[in-house]
Amino acid sequence: MSDFNILHNPRCSKSRQTLELLQENGVEPNVVKYLETPPSEKEISSIVKLLGVSPRDILRKKEAEYKESGLDNQDLSDKEVIQLMVKYPKVIERPIVYSTKAAAVGRPPENVLDIIK
């Protein structure tokens, strides 16, 4: 079992490129197809903390679900945003590579190299 996980969408070119880059560098991550198996509130909270960002910083604001879910409401607390991310996983930025010690958004894919070295 790998120390690394990737929130992966096989239909996304950046996600595929990031997975390939990890494999080329000897990392075989646990692939989490997050649209089929959304991360829990606890997992998202942990990822956000590892990234050192606000939950809003890893939202895909151009997805229809962003507005439909009410995530465009700036009055939502971080906890409420995370709850909606679990319910509407399509709004989570992808790919995200993470371990228990570090995380990186693979946009561009080379961003993940910093956490696997």
N, C-alpha and C positions, 0 to 999 in steps of 0.2 A: 504494500500500500504506500502510495506517495505522500510526501509531506505537503504537496501542493494540490490545490483544487482550482478548477476553472469554471466560472459561470459561463456556459457555452450555449450558443445558438448555432447549430450546424448550417443554417441558411445564411448566416452573416459572414461576409468575406473577411472582415477584421478578426472575427472569432476564429475562423478556420486558420488564418495566417498566424495568429497568436499561438494556437495549439501546435501548429507545425513548427514554429520557432522554438517552443518549449522542447518538443521532441528532438529537434536538431541539436539542442543543447543538453541532451541526456536526461531531461525531465519528462516523466510519464505521469501527468497529473490525473487526479480523480476528476473525471468529466461529469459536471453537474448540468444536465439539460434543464436549466432553470425554468423554462416555460412549461415543462412537463412536471417538474418537481421543484416548486418555488422554495427558496431558502426561508427559514423561519425568522421570526422577529429577532430572536437572539443572534442568529447567524448574520443577518443584515446589520444589526447593531455592532457586532464584532468587526465586520468588514469596514464599516464606516469609521470606527475607532482606529483600526489599523491604517486606513487611508489618511486619517487626520482631516477629514472633511465633514461637511454637513450632509445629511441624507439627501437634501435637495441637489447637491453637487453631482450625484450619480443618477439623476433622473433623465430620461429621454423625453424632453419637453415637446418634441414634434410628433410623438405617438398620439393617436386619437384618444387612447385611454387616459392620457395625462389630463386632458380637460374633462373628459367624461367621468372620471373618478373623483374630480374635485381637487386634484393635486395642484391646480393652478391657484388655489386659495392660499394666500401667503400667511393667513392667520393659523394654519394648521401647526401643531407642535411637531417636533421631531418624531415623537412616538407615534402620532397619527400618520405622519408621512410614511414611516416604516410599516405600519399596519396596512396601509394602502399598497405599498410595494409588494407585500406578501400576497394581497388579494389580486393585484394587477401586475404580475411579474414582467409583462412586456415593457413596462416603463423603466425597468432597471437597465442602466448602461451596461454594455457588453463589449468585450469580455472583461471579466474581472478575475485575476489570478490572486490567490491568497493562501496563506499558511497560518499557523498559530502565531507567527512572529511578524509577518509583513503582508502587504497587499499592493496591487497595482492595477490600474485600468489599462488594458491593452489597446489604447488609442494614442499614438501608434503602437503596433505590436512590440516594438523594441523597448517600450517602457517596462515590460516585465523582466527584462534581463537584469535590472538592478536588484531585484529581490531573489533571484535564483543563484546568484554568484556567491 
